[in-house]
Amino acid sequence: MIGKELIKSIISEGYDYIPHVDIIPRNVTLEPAGNYVFVGVRQAGKSYTLYQQMQHKLGEGVTVENLVYINFDDERLHGMTADQLDLILQANYSVRDSKPVFFFDEIQNVDGWENFARRLANQKYQVYITGSNAKMLSRDIQTVLGGRYIDVSVYPYSFAEFLFATGVELGTRWMYGQKRGEVERSFNIYFQWGGFPELTRFKEKRVWLNGLYNRIFFNDLIVRNKVKNEEALRLALRKLAESLRQPISYTRLCNMIKAVGVSCGTATVIEYINHFMDACLIFPLQNYASRFVERETTKKFYFVDNGLLNLFLLENQSALLENICAIEMKKRYGEGLFYYMHNIEVDFYVPEEDLAIQASFRLSDQTTIKREIDALVKLHKVHPLKKAVIVTRDEESTIKEGDLVIDIVPVWKWLLMPTKN
């Protein structure tokens, strides 16, 4: 039974391990007095982002007894209701009268949590929240929270974070000599298996990723959304992976599922894609050159991590390259990122930065080189570019076409560039 004594016990357990959690610091800069909602796919590192902030508070002189950490994935809290959330306040003040800082992990497990979170903010508590459902970033929830929280999307490790976590230190001249080779070898692992923090500790990476995928599929997709047609849902995600480099409409995806004999309707496909996005598995890009209706119905979809995408692919290195570029561009530019398709095809376009990027695994022949360069040149004539880049697996050079300079950069080097490129 969920009562005040159980909550007190859970809070007390946190006192013992919070100071001693071994963390790899993430590159997160926060406002000292801000309230935050961290959202991302399962195992992306949201909990450790909370631990990092808790240890930061300890470093500022806050006592561990004034840090209240609750993990709502705790099986003892299964079935907790919004009305019972006030037990957390009651449990805290039954043993101390000082004002704590609250850390709530996976709070989306409690329906109606946002009203409690708003009340805490109104009462001037500082609160940090994590969740594995993108609905926490929805307009409806943000309206309830009343602008009192700052949203932060948490992704698996960037390549720089992956190197740090695996003990590869970059010096000032890392691009020369043996260190460059070490970086490239590390990238081979990162490129194929992605950047989930816990994955760095496992040798059998596919086994670990399969386990994670199954937890997401059953817990965050099937159970949470009460999906009855499991086969159609599984096929929808597989077809999105197989079609990753091309725009896809809801109708086309529906037809692809029906083509293998599985019953499905377009409205259901739309629901499934929303479920995938809510679970933070995928994210969409719209065509900057399309009219509004087409922007909404035909999109390109990318996976939030290369490791998850790789579970569905057979030797599709080009898809992995484009996906890893999409992840990095999404982190840098958010809603300002598009693709461009109108007589020409450009993989990534950021109009506010006058930036265009092509992802091409290998510029192995003149036909490929001409196609990639011509697309950038044609876009430049319509929307003048300040920066044009072709990201490749290994090749590097600079090409000038008229007044447009095109940088060709290896993906492992591009990911480590500190500025927006």
Backbone torsions as a table, in degrees:
resi	resn	phi	psi	omega
1	MET	NA	135.7	-179.3
2	ILE	-85.0	114.6	179.7
3	GLY	-142.8	-178.2	-175.8
4	LYS	-63.3	-36.6	-178.2
5	GLU	-67.1	-38.3	177.0
6	LEU	-63.8	-43.7	179.8
7	ILE	-62.6	-42.1	177.2
8	LYS	-59.1	-41.3	-179.5
9	SER	-64.9	-42.9	-179.8
10	ILE	-65.3	-41.5	177.9
11	ILE	-62.3	-42.8	-177.9
12	SER	-65.1	-35.2	178.5
13	GLU	-59.7	-34.6	-179.9
14	GLY	-65.1	-30.4	-178.9
15	TYR	-60.0	-32.3	-174.5
16	ASP	-76.3	-37.4	-172.0
17	TYR	-106.5	-19.0	-178.4
18	ILE	-54.2	-48.0	-177.2
19	PRO	-68.7	-16.3	-169.8
20	HIS	-111.3	1.6	178.6
21	VAL	-64.1	128.4	179.0
22	ASP	-85.9	110.5	-174.7
23	ILE	-116.7	152.0	168.5
24	ILE	-98.9	112.2	-174.9
25	PRO	-57.9	133.2	175.2
26	ARG	-95.7	155.8	-178.4
27	ASN	-82.3	77.9	-178.3
28	VAL	-125.4	121.5	177.5
29	THR	-109.7	121.1	-175.2
30	LEU	-122.0	154.4	172.9
31	GLU	-71.6	132.7	-175.1
32	PRO	-56.5	-34.2	-176.0
33	ALA	-105.0	10.6	-173.7
34	GLY	-80.9	155.9	169.0
35	ASN	-103.1	138.8	-170.3
36	TYR	-131.9	146.3	169.7
37	VAL	-119.1	115.1	178.2
38	PHE	-100.2	124.2	-176.4
39	VAL	-128.1	137.7	177.8
40	GLY	-177.3	171.6	179.4
41	VAL	-61.5	155.7	176.6
42	ARG	-52.9	141.7	175.3
43	GLN	68.7	14.8	179.4
44	ALA	-75.5	-15.4	-179.8
45	GLY	113.0	18.7	-178.5
46	LYS	-65.7	-42.6	179.8
47	SER	-61.4	-41.1	-179.5
48	TYR	-71.8	-23.7	171.4
49	THR	-65.2	-39.0	174.6
50	LEU	-64.8	-45.8	179.8
51	TYR	-59.3	-39.9	179.0
52	GLN	-60.6	-42.3	179.4
53	GLN	-69.6	-35.8	178.5
54	MET	-65.3	-43.4	178.9
55	GLN	-67.6	-31.5	174.9
56	HIS	-63.8	-41.3	177.7
57	LYS	-62.6	-40.2	177.6
58	LEU	-61.5	-38.7	177.9
59	GLY	-65.7	-24.5	178.0
60	GLU	-85.1	-3.2	177.4
61	GLY	103.8	0.6	175.0
62	VAL	-71.2	134.5	-179.8
63	THR	-77.1	152.7	-177.8
64	VAL	-62.7	-28.8	179.3
65	GLU	-68.1	-15.1	177.3
66	ASN	-99.8	14.2	173.3
67	LEU	-112.6	114.4	-178.4
68	VAL	-104.8	110.8	-178.3
69	TYR	-113.5	125.4	177.2
70	ILE	-127.8	125.6	175.1
71	ASN	-103.1	111.7	-175.8
72	PHE	-80.4	3.2	167.5
73	ASP	-83.8	-7.8	177.4
74	ASP	-59.2	124.6	-175.9
75	GLU	-61.6	-23.0	178.7
76	ARG	-68.5	-18.1	-179.7
77	LEU	-102.9	9.4	179.6
78	HIS	-61.1	129.9	-179.1
79	GLY	88.2	5.3	179.5
80	MET	-62.5	139.9	-179.2
81	THR	-107.5	164.7	-179.9
82	ALA	-60.4	-34.4	179.4
83	ASP	-63.8	-26.1	-177.9
84	GLN	-86.0	-8.8	-178.5
85	LEU	-62.6	-28.7	179.4
86	ASP	-64.9	-17.1	176.1
87	LEU	-60.6	-25.7	179.1
88	ILE	-65.0	-45.5	176.1
89	LEU	-63.4	-45.2	-178.8
90	GLN	-61.4	-42.8	-179.2
91	ALA	-63.9	-41.5	179.9
92	ASN	-63.6	-48.7	-174.5
93	TYR	-79.3	-6.6	174.6
94	SER	-76.9	-15.8	-178.9
95	VAL	-119.5	-14.5	179.0
96	ARG	-157.0	156.6	-178.4
97	ASP	-110.2	6.4	178.7
98	SER	-83.5	156.1	-176.0
99	LYS	-85.5	118.9	-175.5
100	PRO	-88.2	170.6	166.8
101	VAL	-102.8	130.9	-175.0
102	PHE	-99.5	138.7	176.5
103	PHE	-129.6	112.3	-175.3
104	PHE	-116.5	116.8	-176.4
105	ASP	-99.1	130.1	178.7
106	GLU	54.1	47.6	-176.0
107	ILE	-70.3	-14.5	-179.7
108	GLN	-64.5	-11.2	176.2
109	ASN	-66.7	-15.8	179.3
110	VAL	-107.3	111.0	178.7
111	ASP	-63.6	133.0	179.1
112	GLY	86.6	12.3	-177.9
113	TRP	-59.2	-29.3	-171.9
114	GLU	-64.3	-29.5	178.2
115	ASN	-68.7	-38.8	175.9
116	PHE	-65.3	-42.6	179.6
117	ALA	-62.3	-39.4	178.9
118	ARG	-66.6	-39.7	180.0
119	ARG	-63.2	-41.4	178.2
120	LEU	-61.1	-43.2	179.0
121	ALA	-63.8	-39.8	178.8
122	ASN	-63.2	-31.0	-179.8
123	GLN	-89.8	12.5	172.9
124	LYS	68.4	26.8	168.8
125	TYR	-80.8	150.6	171.4
126	GLN	-95.2	132.6	-171.1
127	VAL	-135.1	135.6	173.1
128	TYR	-121.5	131.0	-172.9
129	ILE	-130.7	141.7	170.5
130	THR	-122.6	158.1	175.9
131	GLY	-161.8	154.9	-178.9
132	SER	-106.8	24.6	-178.8
133	ASN	-132.7	121.7	-177.0
134	ALA	-66.1	-12.1	174.8
135	LYS	-61.5	-20.5	177.4
136	MET	-65.2	-17.4	177.7
137	LEU	-98.8	3.4	-174.8
138	SER	-69.2	160.4	-179.2
139	ARG	-61.7	-37.5	-178.1
140	ASP	-62.4	-46.4	-178.9
141	ILE	-69.5	-40.0	178.9
142	GLN	-63.3	-31.2	175.8
143	THR	-65.0	-42.9	178.3
144	VAL	-64.8	-42.3	-179.8
145	LEU	-69.5	-17.8	171.4
146	GLY	64.9	32.1	178.1
147	GLY	72.3	14.9	-176.8
148	ARG	-89.9	-3.8	-178.9
149	TYR	-128.0	148.6	176.9
150	ILE	-104.2	130.6	-179.0
151	ASP	-85.1	138.4	173.3
152	VAL	-134.9	122.8	174.9
153	SER	-83.9	128.9	-179.9
154	VAL	-107.4	122.2	178.7
155	TYR	-107.8	162.2	167.1
156	PRO	-56.9	172.2	-175.4
157	TYR	-50.5	137.5	162.3
158	SER	-70.4	170.5	179.8
159	PHE	-64.0	-39.3	178.5
160	ALA	-62.3	-42.3	178.4
161	GLU	-67.2	-38.0	178.2
162	PHE	-61.3	-43.9	178.4
163	LEU	-61.2	-45.7	-179.7
164	PHE	-61.7	-43.6	-177.6
165	ALA	-66.9	-27.0	-179.0
166	THR	-100.4	11.9	172.0
167	GLY	82.4	17.0	177.2
168	VAL	-96.0	108.1	-177.6
169	GLU	-95.4	131.7	180.0
170	LEU	-94.2	121.2	174.5
171	GLY	-91.1	-174.4	-177.7
172	THR	-69.6	-23.6	-178.4
173	ARG	-120.2	41.0	-174.2
174	TRP	-66.3	-21.4	-177.1
175	MET	-78.6	4.1	-178.7
176	TYR	-123.5	146.7	173.4
177	GLY	74.9	-151.6	-173.2
178	GLN	-66.6	-31.3	-177.5
179	LYS	-62.0	-38.3	178.8
180	ARG	-60.8	-42.9	178.3
181	GLY	-62.1	-39.1	178.6
182	GLU	-64.7	-40.3	178.2
183	VAL	-63.9	-44.0	-179.2
184	GLU	-65.2	-38.7	177.9
185	ARG	-66.2	-39.2	177.1
186	SER	-65.3	-36.4	180.0
187	PHE	-65.3	-34.4	178.2
188	ASN	-56.1	-39.5	178.4
189	ILE	-70.5	-47.8	-177.9
190	TYR	-61.5	-41.0	-177.6
191	PHE	-62.1	-42.3	-176.5
192	GLN	-82.3	-37.8	-168.0
193	TRP	-115.5	-3.4	172.7
194	GLY	81.1	-168.0	-169.1
195	GLY	-125.0	26.7	175.9
196	PHE	-62.3	126.5	-173.0
197	PRO	-53.7	-46.3	-176.1
198	GLU	-67.3	-25.8	-177.7
199	LEU	-62.2	-26.5	-178.3
200	THR	-62.2	-18.3	-177.6
201	ARG	-91.2	-4.4	-172.7
202	PHE	-113.3	139.3	175.3
203	LYS	-82.0	-42.2	-179.9
204	GLU	-84.4	78.1	-170.8
205	LYS	-70.0	-38.1	178.6
206	ARG	-63.5	-38.7	178.6
207	VAL	-61.8	-45.9	179.6
208	TRP	-62.9	-45.0	-179.0
209	LEU	-64.6	-38.2	176.4
210	ASN	-62.0	-40.3	177.4
211	GLY	-63.3	-42.8	177.9
212	LEU	-63.8	-46.3	-179.5
213	TYR	-58.9	-42.4	-179.6
214	ASN	-64.7	-37.4	176.7
215	ARG	-65.1	-44.2	178.4
216	ILE	-63.2	-45.2	-175.1
217	PHE	-61.8	-47.9	-175.0
218	PHE	-81.6	-43.0	-175.8
219	ASN	-79.7	-47.1	-172.3
220	ASP	-91.2	-17.5	-179.4
221	LEU	-110.3	-60.5	-175.2
222	ILE	-68.6	-57.5	-173.1
223	VAL	-70.4	-49.0	-175.3
224	ARG	-61.9	-37.0	-175.8
225	ASN	-102.2	4.1	178.0
226	LYS	53.0	45.8	-179.8
227	VAL	-76.4	130.7	-178.3
228	LYS	-96.5	-33.0	-177.6
229	ASN	-94.9	78.7	-176.0
230	GLU	-61.0	-38.2	-177.2
231	GLU	-65.2	-41.8	179.1
232	ALA	-65.4	-39.7	179.0
233	LEU	-63.4	-44.3	-179.7
234	ARG	-64.9	-40.8	179.0
235	LEU	-66.1	-38.6	-179.9
236	ALA	-59.5	-43.6	-179.3
237	LEU	-68.8	-40.1	178.4
238	ARG	-63.3	-43.4	-179.5
239	LYS	-67.0	-33.7	174.5
240	LEU	-62.7	-41.6	179.1
241	ALA	-64.5	-43.9	-177.5
242	GLU	-69.8	-22.9	-178.4
243	SER	-104.1	18.7	-166.8
244	LEU	-56.8	-36.0	-172.2
245	ARG	-85.2	-3.3	-177.8
246	GLN	-121.9	146.4	172.4
247	PRO	-60.7	147.0	-179.3
248	ILE	-140.4	136.5	178.3
249	SER	-94.6	160.8	176.9
250	TYR	-60.6	-39.8	-179.0
251	THR	-65.0	-42.5	179.9
252	ARG	-64.8	-42.2	178.6
253	LEU	-62.9	-40.8	177.2
254	CYS	-60.0	-44.7	179.9
255	ASN	-64.7	-35.6	178.2
256	MET	-64.1	-37.0	179.1
257	ILE	-71.2	-43.6	-179.7
258	LYS	-67.3	-26.4	-178.4
259	ALA	-64.0	-21.9	178.5
260	VAL	-100.0	12.7	172.6
261	GLY	89.9	14.3	179.6
262	VAL	-104.0	128.0	-177.9
263	SER	-70.3	134.5	-178.3
264	CYS	-167.0	148.6	176.0
265	GLY	-119.4	161.5	-177.4
266	THR	-61.4	-41.0	179.3
267	ALA	-60.7	-37.6	178.5
268	THR	-67.0	-41.0	178.1
269	VAL	-60.2	-41.8	177.3
270	ILE	-60.0	-42.7	177.0
271	GLU	-60.4	-44.3	-178.4
272	TYR	-61.7	-45.4	-180.0
273	ILE	-62.6	-39.0	175.9
274	ASN	-63.0	-37.9	176.5
275	HIS	-62.7	-43.7	179.1
276	PHE	-60.9	-42.0	-180.0
277	MET	-70.3	-38.1	177.8
278	ASP	-62.1	-34.9	177.9
279	ALA	-80.4	3.0	179.3
280	CYS	61.6	28.2	177.9
281	LEU	-80.6	-38.8	-176.4
282	ILE	-133.5	164.8	171.4
283	PHE	-142.3	149.1	-175.8
284	PRO	-99.6	156.6	167.0
285	LEU	-124.5	140.2	178.9
286	GLN	-99.9	157.9	177.5
287	ASN	-83.4	116.7	-178.6
288	TYR	-61.2	-28.8	-175.0
289	ALA	-88.6	-1.5	-176.1
290	SER	-87.7	158.2	168.6
291	ARG	-72.3	167.0	-172.0
292	PHE	-57.0	-47.8	-174.9
293	VAL	-61.5	-44.8	179.9
294	GLU	-67.1	-34.8	176.8
295	ARG	-57.9	-36.8	-175.8
296	GLU	-82.4	-25.1	-173.7
297	THR	-105.2	-19.4	179.6
298	THR	-128.4	117.5	-174.6
299	LYS	-140.5	167.5	167.6
300	LYS	-101.9	137.9	-178.2
301	PHE	-118.7	134.6	179.5
302	TYR	-122.9	154.0	179.0
303	PHE	-89.4	149.7	-174.2
304	VAL	-74.6	-10.4	-179.4
305	ASP	-154.1	138.3	-179.3
306	ASN	-63.0	-32.6	-179.8
307	GLY	-62.2	-43.5	178.0
308	LEU	-65.1	-43.3	178.2
309	LEU	-60.6	-40.6	-175.8
310	ASN	-63.7	-21.5	176.5
311	LEU	-62.5	-24.6	-174.5
312	PHE	-101.3	-7.4	-169.8
313	LEU	-107.9	154.0	172.1
314	LEU	-121.1	100.8	174.9
315	GLU	54.9	41.0	176.9
316	ASN	-104.1	78.7	-176.8
317	GLN	-66.7	-32.4	180.0
318	SER	-64.5	-39.0	178.3
319	ALA	-66.2	-40.5	178.2
320	LEU	-63.9	-39.3	178.5
321	LEU	-64.2	-47.7	-179.3
322	GLU	-64.4	-37.4	-179.3
323	ASN	-66.2	-42.2	-178.6
324	ILE	-67.7	-32.7	174.8
325	CYS	-67.3	-41.6	-179.9
326	ALA	-61.4	-42.2	179.4
327	ILE	-59.9	-48.5	-178.1
328	GLU	-64.3	-42.7	179.3
329	MET	-65.1	-38.0	177.9
330	LYS	-63.3	-41.3	177.0
331	LYS	-61.2	-41.0	-174.2
332	ARG	-77.1	-37.4	-168.1
333	TYR	-122.0	-7.8	174.5
334	GLY	54.1	-128.3	-176.6
335	GLU	-72.6	-5.7	179.0
336	GLY	-86.0	5.6	-177.0
337	LEU	-100.5	134.2	179.1
338	PHE	-137.3	170.9	159.0
339	TYR	-108.3	166.9	-177.0
340	TYR	-128.1	121.7	178.7
341	MET	-143.3	102.2	174.1
342	HIS	-161.0	92.1	-172.9
343	ASN	71.4	-21.4	174.4
344	ILE	-130.7	160.4	178.9
345	GLU	-125.2	118.6	175.5
346	VAL	-124.7	129.4	-172.1
347	ASP	-64.0	-45.6	-175.4
348	PHE	-138.1	131.6	-178.3
349	TYR	-137.4	128.0	178.4
350	VAL	-118.7	93.3	-174.5
351	PRO	-60.1	-35.2	-178.6
352	GLU	-68.2	-21.5	179.7
353	GLU	-105.9	-2.6	-173.9
354	ASP	51.3	47.6	-174.5
355	LEU	-122.1	135.0	174.4
356	ALA	-133.5	139.6	-178.4
357	ILE	-134.5	133.0	171.7
358	GLN	-106.5	140.7	173.9
359	ALA	-108.6	114.7	-178.3
360	SER	-135.0	114.7	-172.8
361	PHE	-57.8	-44.1	-179.2
362	ARG	-148.4	126.4	175.4
363	LEU	-89.3	69.4	-166.6
364	SER	-85.9	-16.7	-178.2
365	ASP	-145.6	165.8	-176.7
366	GLN	-65.4	-30.6	178.1
367	THR	-63.1	-44.7	179.4
368	THR	-65.6	-47.2	-179.4
369	ILE	-59.2	-45.7	-178.7
370	LYS	-63.0	-41.8	-179.8
371	ARG	-61.2	-46.6	-177.0
372	GLU	-67.9	-43.3	-178.6
373	ILE	-69.4	-42.6	-178.9
374	ASP	-60.6	-39.0	179.8
375	ALA	-62.0	-43.6	179.4
376	LEU	-67.3	-40.6	179.9
377	VAL	-64.5	-43.1	179.7
378	LYS	-65.7	-39.4	176.1
379	LEU	-64.4	-39.2	179.6
380	HIS	-60.2	-33.7	179.1
381	LYS	-71.4	-30.5	-179.7
382	VAL	-88.1	-44.7	-179.9
383	HIS	-130.8	96.1	-175.3
384	PRO	-51.4	133.0	-175.7
385	LEU	-104.0	140.7	170.5
386	LYS	-89.2	-26.4	-175.8
387	LYS	-144.9	131.9	175.7
388	ALA	-132.9	132.5	-175.4
389	VAL	-136.3	141.0	166.9
390	ILE	-113.9	115.5	179.0
391	VAL	-92.2	124.1	-178.0
392	THR	-119.9	176.6	176.8
393	ARG	-73.0	-43.0	-174.7
394	ASP	-141.5	-14.6	-170.0
395	GLU	-84.2	152.5	-177.2
396	GLU	-149.8	129.0	174.7
397	SER	-172.9	-177.5	175.9
398	THR	-132.9	134.7	-179.8
399	ILE	-124.0	139.5	176.5
400	LYS	-116.7	125.3	176.8
401	GLU	-121.7	101.0	-174.5
402	GLY	63.8	-124.7	179.2
403	ASP	-95.8	9.6	-179.6
404	LEU	-103.9	122.5	175.4
405	VAL	-97.8	127.3	-178.6
406	ILE	-115.3	118.4	177.8
407	ASP	-91.1	129.0	173.8
408	ILE	-104.0	119.2	-168.8
409	VAL	-131.8	135.3	173.1
410	PRO	-63.8	141.4	-173.5
411	VAL	-61.2	-39.0	-178.6
412	TRP	-64.7	-32.8	177.6
413	LYS	-76.4	-41.3	179.8
414	TRP	-60.4	-39.9	-178.9
415	LEU	-65.5	-24.7	-177.5
416	LEU	-97.1	0.5	177.6
417	MET	-69.8	129.8	-174.1
418	PRO	-73.7	-23.2	-177.1
419	THR	-100.8	169.6	-179.4
420	LYS	-74.5	115.8	179.6
421	ASN	-131.2	NA	NA
